[in-house]
Amino acid sequence: MCCLSDAPSLYWVSVLRHAQRPRAFGGREGEHNRNWYLRGIDLVSETILLVEDEESLLEVLRLVLMGTGYTVLTARDGTEAVELYRRHKDQIALVLSDMGLPTLGGWEMFQQIRRINPVAKVILASGYFNAALREEFVQAGACDFIQKPYIPDVILQKIRDVIDQPR
């Protein structure tokens, strides 16, 4: 199982770009397949707004999400995320955002997105976990809070669960 965190993310970009399907999962030796790590995950078609200021982590998450079939819009700070959300709110099924963002933090970005769309589905993420803070975020309307480092199959399942929840 791989984890996606700020420190080893350049490594995972390389792994995902050059992954070969292990023979145990039905691949032929040397077969190029970036999606072997997604075995058992159904392909989808929704749009996700991914907000992350760490460039290599943004790229890894984008590749994982796109490999599952999601259309991915990316923003590197909260201000850019709010503007993208405002322009594409009718297409965006979910926002996945880091909390520690430049120009406009994740919490402030979340509040502005909720003003645009009070039923927007937002998952917040941080490397610093506080159970009371998580509860505060969820009570304020965040659909979930994810602890970094990201684990691809866990994040994909949380995204699917939140998208499938009725508004």
N, CA, C and O of each residue as an XYZ file, in Angstrom:
668
protein
N       0.863     -1.174      0.000
C       0.000      0.000      0.000
C       0.904      1.230      0.000
O       1.880      1.281      0.749
N       0.588      2.216     -0.831
C       1.406      3.413     -0.854
C       0.678      4.555     -0.160
O      -0.550      4.578     -0.085
N       1.450      5.484      0.337
C       0.905      6.699      0.944
C       1.390      7.882      0.134
O       2.495      7.865     -0.409
N       0.566      8.904      0.054
C       0.962     10.120     -0.639
C       1.112     11.204      0.402
O       0.126     11.638      0.998
N       2.325     11.642      0.624
C       2.560     12.724      1.566
C       3.498     13.717      0.925
O       4.059     13.450     -0.138
N       3.674     14.852      1.555
C       4.507     15.899      0.983
C       5.939     15.423      0.736
O       6.506     15.720     -0.316
N       6.526     14.705      1.664
C       7.929     14.321      1.557
C       8.211     13.361      0.409
O       9.073     13.659     -0.418
N       7.522     12.212      0.316
C       7.888     11.267     -0.742
C       7.112     11.447     -2.030
O       7.141     10.553     -2.875
N       6.418     12.559     -2.222
C       5.518     12.669     -3.366
C       6.239     12.627     -4.710
O       5.679     12.113     -5.678
N       7.460     13.150     -4.804
C       8.174     13.051     -6.074
C       8.429     11.593     -6.420
O       8.370     11.213     -7.590
N       8.705     10.786     -5.430
C       8.875      9.358     -5.635
C       7.607      8.749     -6.207
O       7.683      7.957     -7.146
N       6.439      9.096     -5.669
C       5.198      8.497     -6.126
C       4.811      8.975     -7.515
O       4.189      8.227     -8.270
N       5.169     10.219     -7.871
C       4.928     10.657     -9.244
C       5.673      9.731    -10.186
O       5.127      9.293    -11.199
N       6.931      9.432     -9.849
C       7.724      8.539    -10.675
C       7.116      7.142    -10.722
O       7.031      6.539    -11.791
N       6.695      6.627     -9.578
C       6.091      5.294     -9.525
C       4.844      5.240    -10.393
O       4.674      4.304    -11.173
N       3.968      6.235    -10.267
C       2.718      6.214    -11.016
C       2.950      6.374    -12.510
O       2.220      5.789    -13.310
N       3.944      7.148    -12.900
C       4.199      7.348    -14.321
C       4.808      6.121    -14.976
O       4.618      5.902    -16.172
N       5.539      5.318    -14.211
C       6.275      4.209    -14.799
C       5.837      2.854    -14.262
O       6.552      1.862    -14.402
N       4.662      2.819    -13.649
C       4.197      1.571    -13.028
C       3.926      0.500    -14.082
O       3.419      0.778    -15.169
N       4.275     -0.710    -13.726
C       3.918     -1.859    -14.541
C       2.988     -2.719    -13.716
O       3.164     -2.855    -12.505
N       2.006     -3.294    -14.366
C       1.037     -4.127    -13.659
C       1.736     -5.400    -13.193
O       2.328     -6.121    -13.996
N       1.662     -5.671    -11.886
C       2.251     -6.918    -11.400
C       1.536     -8.112    -12.017
O       0.325     -8.064    -12.231
N       2.268     -9.177    -12.303
C       1.689    -10.369    -12.922
C       0.580    -10.950    -12.057
O      -0.365    -11.542    -12.579
N       0.685    -10.788    -10.729
C      -0.332    -11.333     -9.828
C      -1.698    -10.690    -10.059
O      -2.713    -11.260     -9.659
N      -1.749     -9.516    -10.696
C      -3.015     -8.830    -10.930
C      -3.428     -8.914    -12.394
O      -4.159     -8.053    -12.884
N      -2.967     -9.935    -13.086
C      -3.437    -10.201    -14.437
C      -2.633     -9.542    -15.534
O      -3.006     -9.640    -16.703
N      -1.554     -8.880    -15.205
C      -0.758     -8.231    -16.233
C       0.280     -9.173    -16.822
O       0.683    -10.149    -16.188
N       0.700     -8.876    -18.021
C       1.806     -9.622    -18.625
C       3.093     -8.940    -18.218
O       3.117     -7.733    -17.978
N       4.139     -9.695    -18.142
C       5.426     -9.134    -17.761
C       5.763     -7.969    -18.688
O       5.693     -8.099    -19.910
N       6.131     -6.825    -18.098
C       6.523     -5.647    -18.853
C       5.364     -4.805    -19.351
O       5.588     -3.768    -19.975
N       4.123     -5.225    -19.093
C       2.963     -4.471    -19.562
C       2.880     -3.135    -18.828
O       2.938     -3.095    -17.599
N       2.747     -2.055    -19.572
C       2.650     -0.727    -18.967
C       1.197     -0.438    -18.604
O       0.326     -0.451    -19.473
N       0.936     -0.181    -17.338
C      -0.417      0.130    -16.895
C      -0.321      0.971    -15.642
O       0.037      0.460    -14.581
N      -0.637      2.258    -15.744
C      -0.551      3.155    -14.591
C      -1.593      2.851    -13.521
O      -1.440      3.282    -12.378
N      -2.630      2.132    -13.861
C      -3.763      1.988    -12.949
C      -3.783      0.681    -12.161
O      -4.819      0.331    -11.596
N      -2.679     -0.044    -12.107
C      -2.693     -1.307    -11.361
C      -3.011     -1.082     -9.893
O      -3.563     -1.974     -9.247
N      -2.681      0.080     -9.346
C      -2.914      0.372     -7.929
C      -4.396      0.625     -7.648
O      -4.789      0.766     -6.490
N      -5.218      0.683     -8.692
C      -6.645      0.962     -8.531
C      -7.502     -0.288     -8.687
O      -8.717     -0.177     -8.851
N      -6.907     -1.466     -8.641
C      -7.674     -2.687     -8.834
C      -8.887     -2.712     -7.907
O      -8.781     -2.398     -6.722
N     -10.023     -3.085     -8.454
C     -11.238     -3.161     -7.661
C     -11.986     -1.844     -7.546
O     -13.056     -1.813     -6.938
N     -11.466     -0.748     -8.107
C     -12.127      0.548     -8.048
C     -12.858      0.763     -9.372
O     -12.251      0.660    -10.438
N     -14.140      1.056     -9.312
C     -14.905      1.316    -10.530
C     -14.520      2.662    -11.129
O     -14.240      3.617    -10.404
N     -14.510      2.728    -12.447
C     -14.225      3.987    -13.124
C     -15.439      4.901    -13.008
O     -16.578      4.435    -12.975
N     -15.188      6.202    -12.946
C     -16.223      7.203    -12.715
C     -16.092      8.325    -13.731
O     -15.224      8.284    -14.603
N     -16.971      9.344    -13.614
C     -16.901     10.429    -14.592
C     -17.121     11.818    -14.003
O     -17.201     12.781    -14.765
N     -17.221     11.967    -12.695
C     -17.486     13.281    -12.101
C     -16.256     14.193    -12.162
O     -15.144     13.761    -12.466
N     -16.507     15.481    -11.856
C     -15.436     16.476    -11.807
C     -15.109     16.799    -10.356
O     -15.999     17.009     -9.531
N     -13.822     16.833    -10.066
C     -13.335     17.157     -8.724
C     -12.447     18.381     -8.825
O     -11.613     18.492     -9.724
N     -12.640     19.305     -7.883
C     -11.730     20.439     -7.742
C     -10.729     20.048     -6.671
O     -11.095     19.869     -5.509
N      -9.477     19.917     -7.053
C      -8.390     19.517     -6.169
C      -7.576     20.756     -5.827
O      -7.082     21.448     -6.718
N      -7.436     21.035     -4.524
C      -6.744     22.240     -4.072
C      -5.566     21.823     -3.194
O      -5.756     21.284     -2.104
N      -4.359     22.074     -3.673
C      -3.138     21.670     -2.973
C      -2.004     22.580     -3.415
O      -1.798     22.781     -4.612
N      -1.268     23.132     -2.458
C      -0.175     24.046     -2.807
C       1.152     23.326     -3.024
O       2.068     23.902     -3.611
N       1.275     22.105     -2.573
C       2.489     21.314     -2.787
C       2.410     20.713     -4.191
O       1.629     19.792     -4.431
N       3.212     21.231     -5.110
C       3.111     20.896     -6.538
C       3.202     19.398     -6.817
O       2.387     18.863     -7.569
N       4.168     18.721     -6.232
C       4.324     17.300     -6.539
C       3.165     16.474     -5.974
O       2.739     15.505     -6.603
N       2.659     16.837     -4.817
C       1.508     16.136     -4.249
C       0.254     16.394     -5.087
O      -0.552     15.488     -5.299
N       0.094     17.627     -5.561
C      -1.016     17.957     -6.455
C      -0.977     17.072     -7.700
O      -2.005     16.558     -8.141
N       0.214     16.901     -8.258
C       0.361     16.097     -9.470
C       0.037     14.627     -9.202
O      -0.632     13.988    -10.015
N       0.494     14.091     -8.090
C       0.215     12.689     -7.770
C      -1.283     12.482     -7.589
O      -1.850     11.543     -8.149
N      -1.927     13.344     -6.816
C      -3.374     13.210     -6.611
C      -4.137     13.362     -7.918
O      -5.100     12.638     -8.167
N      -3.711     14.294     -8.743
C      -4.347     14.486    -10.047
C      -4.262     13.216    -10.879
O      -5.246     12.804    -11.493
N      -3.082     12.590    -10.901
C      -2.897     11.350    -11.668
C      -3.768     10.218    -11.119
O      -4.376      9.475    -11.889
N      -3.831     10.085     -9.803
C      -4.651      9.035     -9.191
C      -6.118      9.254     -9.544
O      -6.808      8.319     -9.948
N      -6.595     10.490     -9.393
C      -8.004     10.789     -9.668
C      -8.335     10.612    -11.147
O      -9.358     10.020    -11.490
N      -7.474     11.122    -12.019
C      -7.714     10.978    -13.455
C      -7.648      9.511    -13.881
O      -8.378      9.087    -14.777
N      -6.772      8.739    -13.237
C      -6.656      7.323    -13.547
C      -7.914      6.547    -13.226
O      -8.121      5.453    -13.751
N      -8.758      7.100    -12.367
C     -10.021      6.466    -12.011
C     -11.157      6.968    -12.883
O     -12.257      6.416    -12.849
N     -10.902      8.014    -13.666
C     -11.923      8.530    -14.564
C     -12.444      9.904    -14.221
O     -13.211     10.483    -14.991
N     -12.042     10.447    -13.066
C     -12.503     11.782    -12.694
C     -11.891     12.828    -13.620
O     -10.756     12.684    -14.073
N     -12.656     13.879    -13.894
C     -12.117     15.083    -14.495
C     -11.613     15.915    -13.322
O     -12.323     16.071    -12.329
N     -10.407     16.447    -13.419
C      -9.806     17.137    -12.282
C      -9.449     18.568    -12.649
O      -8.690     18.817    -13.586
N     -10.015     19.506    -11.888
C      -9.610     20.906    -11.950
C      -8.668     21.117    -10.782
O      -8.918     20.599     -9.693
N      -7.584     21.868    -10.979
C      -6.625     22.060     -9.899
C      -6.438     23.536     -9.571
O      -6.486     24.409    -10.437
N      -6.224     23.771     -8.280
C      -5.915     25.115     -7.785
C      -4.788     24.972     -6.776
O      -4.706     23.976     -6.056
N      -3.925     25.970     -6.730
C      -2.773     25.931     -5.836
C      -2.925     26.816     -4.607
O      -2.057     26.835     -3.734
N      -4.029     27.546     -4.546
C      -4.313     28.354     -3.357
C      -5.824     28.547     -3.239
O      -6.576     28.245     -4.165
N      -6.250     29.053     -2.088
C      -7.673     29.193     -1.821
C      -8.385     30.183     -2.724
O      -9.538     29.970     -3.098
N      -7.709     31.255     -3.071
C      -8.315     32.269     -3.944
C      -8.600     31.688     -5.326
O      -9.690     31.867     -5.870
N      -7.616     30.992     -5.886
C      -7.796     30.353     -7.193
C      -8.915     29.312     -7.125
O      -9.698     29.178     -8.066
N      -8.991     28.581     -6.022
C     -10.028     27.555     -5.853
C     -11.421     28.172     -5.853
O     -12.330     27.652     -6.501
N     -11.596     29.273     -5.134
C     -12.912     29.923     -5.077
C     -13.315     30.406     -6.466
O     -14.470     30.256     -6.864
N     -12.377     30.982     -7.200
C     -12.689     31.461     -8.553
C     -13.044     30.296     -9.488
O     -14.002     30.386    -10.257
N     -12.279     29.217     -9.421
C     -12.606     28.039    -10.236
C     -13.971     27.480     -9.853
O     -14.759     27.107    -10.721
N     -14.247     27.422     -8.559
C     -15.536     26.905     -8.116
C     -16.665     27.802     -8.619
O     -17.691     27.304     -9.082
N     -16.485     29.104     -8.533
C     -17.515     30.037     -8.987
C     -17.817     29.816    -10.479
O     -18.979     29.838    -10.885
N     -16.773     29.603    -11.289
C     -16.949     29.422    -12.734
C     -17.510     28.051    -13.112
O     -18.196     27.920    -14.126
N     -17.220     27.026    -12.300
C     -17.568     25.650    -12.685
C     -18.443     24.939    -11.651
O     -18.468     23.709    -11.603
N     -19.151     25.697    -10.835
C     -19.906     25.090     -9.718
C     -20.924     24.057    -10.173
O     -21.214     23.113     -9.438
N     -21.463     24.217    -11.357
C     -22.469     23.264    -11.835
C     -21.858     21.937    -12.283
O     -22.561     20.930    -12.370
N     -20.564     21.930    -12.566
C     -19.893     20.700    -12.991
C     -19.150     20.000    -11.845
O     -18.909     18.795    -11.918
N     -18.789     20.730    -10.800
C     -17.953     20.170     -9.732
C     -18.801     19.344     -8.766
O     -19.728     19.851     -8.134
N     -18.457     18.055     -8.670
C     -19.172     17.154     -7.762
C     -18.610     17.227     -6.347
O     -19.328     16.977     -5.378
N     -17.311     17.574     -6.223
C     -16.668     17.559     -4.925
C     -15.408     18.413     -4.954
O     -14.731     18.515     -5.978
N     -15.104     19.025     -3.809
C     -13.850     19.765     -3.629
C     -13.027     18.995     -2.606
O     -13.515     18.671     -1.523
N     -11.781     18.705     -2.951
C     -10.829     18.104     -2.021
C      -9.733     19.126     -1.814
O      -9.029     19.486     -2.757
N      -9.581     19.602     -0.567
C      -8.654     20.702     -0.325
C      -7.784     20.490      0.904
O      -8.242     20.039      1.954
N      -6.530     20.829      0.736
C      -5.607     20.938      1.855
C      -6.052     22.142      2.692
O      -6.651     23.078      2.163
N      -5.764     22.118      3.969
C      -6.114     23.237      4.850
C      -5.080     24.354      4.798
O      -5.442     25.529      4.841
N      -3.807     24.008      4.706
C      -2.736     25.008      4.743
C      -2.413     25.525      3.361
O      -1.533     24.999      2.681
N      -3.130     26.561      2.944
C      -2.965     27.110      1.598
C      -2.500     28.554      1.664
O      -2.812     29.265      2.619
N      -1.755     28.994      0.657
C      -1.377     30.417      0.593
C      -2.553     31.282      0.121
O      -3.526     30.769     -0.432
N      -2.457     32.544      0.334
C      -3.392     33.627     -0.024
C      -4.743     33.539      0.667
O      -5.242     34.544      1.174
N      -5.334     32.374      0.696
C      -6.614     32.164      1.364
C      -6.584     30.733      1.878
O      -6.537     29.794      1.085
N      -6.609     30.556      3.185
C      -6.491     29.230      3.784
C      -7.658     28.328      3.439
O      -8.688     28.787      2.947
N      -7.490     27.039      3.700
C      -8.506     26.050      3.381
C      -9.840     26.295      4.073
O     -10.894     26.107      3.465
N      -9.808     26.711      5.332
C     -11.043     26.970      6.072
C     -11.796     28.151      5.478
O     -13.010     28.085      5.288
N     -11.079     29.233      5.184
C     -11.701     30.414      4.585
C     -12.223     30.105      3.187
O     -13.295     30.566      2.798
N     -11.448     29.315      2.435
C     -11.888     28.897      1.105
C     -13.178     28.090      1.207
O     -14.116     28.314      0.441
N     -13.226     27.150      2.154
C     -14.419     26.335      2.385
C     -15.626     27.222      2.668
O     -16.698     27.001      2.106
N     -15.468     28.213      3.526
C     -16.583     29.095      3.874
C     -17.062     29.885      2.660
O     -18.267     30.068      2.485
N     -16.146     30.354      1.823
C     -16.552     31.100      0.627
C     -17.262     30.191     -0.383
O     -18.241     30.600     -1.007
N     -16.776     28.979     -0.538
C     -17.439     28.038     -1.445
C     -18.845     27.730     -0.944
O     -19.778     27.629     -1.741
N     -19.005     27.580      0.358
C     -20.336     27.305      0.924
C     -21.270     28.505      0.760
O     -22.486     28.321      0.704
N     -20.739     29.722      0.682
C     -21.582     30.883      0.385
C     -22.065     30.840     -1.065
O     -23.193     31.234     -1.361
N     -21.216     30.367     -1.955
C     -21.594     30.222     -3.364
C     -22.623     29.110     -3.524
O     -23.599     29.249     -4.262
N     -22.388     27.996     -2.816
C     -23.263     26.833     -2.906
C     -23.363     26.191     -1.516
O     -22.457     25.462     -1.112
N     -24.436     26.447     -0.792
C     -24.569     25.938      0.578
C     -24.546     24.414      0.705
O     -24.361     23.893      1.805
N     -24.729     23.693     -0.401
C     -24.687     22.235     -0.334
C     -23.461     21.653     -1.043
O     -23.435     20.467     -1.372
N     -22.445     22.492     -1.276
C     -21.209     22.014     -1.910
C     -20.614     20.890     -1.076
O     -20.606     20.947      0.154
N     -20.120     19.873     -1.758
C     -19.475     18.743     -1.079
C     -17.983     19.012     -1.027
O     -17.311     19.112     -2.054
N     -17.473     19.127      0.215
C     -16.073     19.488      0.424
C     -15.446     18.524      1.422
O     -16.002     18.262      2.489
N     -14.281     18.001      1.058
C     -13.458     17.215      1.976
C     -12.207     18.039      2.244
O     -11.527     18.470      1.312
N     -11.907     18.257      3.519
C     -10.723     19.007      3.920
C      -9.640     18.035      4.376
O      -9.939     16.971      4.917
N      -8.390     18.404      4.156
C      -7.275     17.522      4.502
C      -6.169     18.314      5.187
O      -5.960     19.495      4.906
N      -5.470     17.641      6.087
C      -4.338     18.271      6.762
C      -3.422     17.203      7.331
O      -3.853     16.090      7.633
N      -2.168     17.554      7.472
C      -1.205     16.674      8.126
C      -1.274     16.789      9.633
O      -0.676     15.984     10.347
N      -1.995     17.780     10.123
C      -2.113     18.015     11.556
C      -3.536     17.695     11.974
O      -4.467     18.431     11.647
N      -3.700     16.606     12.690
C      -5.037     16.137     13.038
C      -5.389     16.503     14.469
O      -4.591     16.334     15.390
N      -6.587     17.001     14.628
C      -7.139     17.317     15.939
C      -8.599     16.876     15.880
O      -9.378     17.404     15.086
N      -8.967     15.911     16.717
C     -10.323     15.345     16.668
C     -11.397     16.403     16.877
O     -12.435     16.368     16.215
N     -11.162     17.347     17.793
C     -12.146     18.398     18.046
C     -12.306     19.301     16.827
O     -13.414     19.723     16.493
N     -11.185     19.591     16.168
C     -11.221     20.428     14.965
C     -11.963     19.715     13.840
O     -12.740     20.340     13.118
N     -11.734     18.422     13.687
C     -12.445     17.642     12.678
C     -13.947     17.740     12.913
O     -14.712     17.971     11.977
N     -14.361     17.567     14.144
C     -15.777     17.646     14.487
C     -16.344     19.032     14.164
O     -17.467     19.150     13.675
N     -15.563     20.073     14.440
C     -15.988     21.443     14.130
C     -16.187     21.618     12.627
O     -17.163     22.233     12.198
N     -15.262     21.079     11.821
C     -15.364     21.183     10.368
C     -16.614     20.472      9.862
O     -17.346     21.008      9.030
N     -16.853     19.272     10.363
C     -18.005     18.493      9.920
C     -19.304     19.178     10.344
O     -20.262     19.211      9.572
N     -19.347     19.720     11.551
C     -20.549     20.430     11.997
C     -20.797     21.692     11.172
O     -21.941     22.115     11.001
N     -19.715     22.290     10.661
C     -19.855     23.494      9.843
C     -20.260     23.163      8.404
O     -20.531     24.067      7.613
N     -20.300     21.871      8.064
C     -20.765     21.504      6.737
C     -19.761     20.780      5.865
O     -20.110     20.338      4.770
N     -18.515     20.643      6.321
C     -17.553     19.856      5.544
C     -18.034     18.408      5.549
O     -18.509     17.913      6.572
N     -17.914     17.740      4.424
C     -18.400     16.358      4.332
C     -17.488     15.391      5.058
O     -17.947     14.368      5.566
N     -16.200     15.700      5.114
C     -15.256     14.833      5.805
C     -13.949     15.583      5.980
O     -13.718     16.632      5.378
N     -13.108     15.013      6.818
C     -11.767     15.543      7.059
C     -10.813     14.375      6.922
O     -11.013     13.329      7.539
N      -9.776     14.548      6.115
C      -8.824     13.468      5.862
C      -7.468     13.845      6.427
O      -6.975     14.957      6.235
N      -6.890     12.904      7.116
C      -5.543     13.065      7.665
C      -4.518     12.711      6.595
O      -4.611     11.654      5.970
N      -3.541     13.588      6.380
C      -2.418     13.252      5.511
C      -1.463     12.372      6.308
O      -1.444     12.467      7.535
N      -0.685     11.538      5.677
C      -0.534     11.397      4.229
C      -1.737     10.688      3.610
O      -2.419      9.894      4.258
N      -1.972     11.000      2.334
C      -3.063     10.377      1.610
C      -2.710      8.927      1.282
O      -1.570      8.616      0.937
N      -3.682      8.069      1.392
C      -3.548      6.681      0.947
C      -4.526      6.552     -0.217
O      -5.733      6.701     -0.024
N      -4.024      6.275     -1.428
C      -4.871      6.350     -2.617
C      -6.210      5.634     -2.518
O      -7.238      6.244     -2.812
N      -6.241      4.365     -2.116
C      -7.528      3.678     -2.111
C      -8.453      4.212     -1.025
O      -9.673      4.156     -1.182
N      -7.904      4.730      0.074
C      -8.728      5.330      1.133
C      -9.333      6.642      0.637
O     -10.527      6.881      0.819
N      -8.523      7.485      0.017
C      -9.031      8.781     -0.465
C     -10.059      8.559     -1.575
O     -11.070      9.260     -1.627
N      -9.816      7.601     -2.454
C     -10.785      7.314     -3.523
C     -12.112      6.826     -2.947
O     -13.177      7.200     -3.437
N     -12.052      5.998     -1.914
C     -13.284      5.502     -1.306
C     -14.029      6.621     -0.594
O     -15.254      6.695     -0.686
N     -13.310      7.500      0.118
C     -13.962      8.631      0.804
C     -14.620      9.560     -0.213
O     -15.745     10.018     -0.010
N     -13.915      9.834     -1.300
C     -14.477     10.683     -2.351
C     -15.762     10.060     -2.892
O     -16.782     10.738     -3.020
N     -15.708      8.770     -3.207
C     -16.892      8.087     -3.740
C     -18.037      8.135     -2.744
O     -19.176      8.409     -3.123
N     -17.749      7.870     -1.471
C     -18.794      7.883     -0.439
C     -19.444      9.264     -0.340
O     -20.667      9.366     -0.239
N     -18.642     10.316     -0.367
C     -19.196     11.672     -0.238
C     -19.998     12.035     -1.483
O     -21.094     12.584     -1.362
N     -19.485     11.746     -2.663
C     -20.230     12.065     -3.891
C     -21.573     11.336     -3.907
O     -22.582     11.893     -4.340
N     -21.581     10.105     -3.440
C     -22.811      9.308     -3.468
C     -23.819      9.681     -2.387
O     -24.968      9.243     -2.446
N     -23.414     10.479     -1.402
C     -24.355     10.936     -0.369
C     -25.358     11.901     -0.992
O     -24.987     12.751     -1.801
N     -26.630     11.768     -0.616
C     -27.594     12.757     -1.106
C     -27.278     14.128     -0.502
O     -26.757     14.221      0.609
N     -27.597     15.173     -1.238
C     -27.318     16.542     -0.747
C     -28.274     16.933      0.331
O     -28.190     18.043      0.857
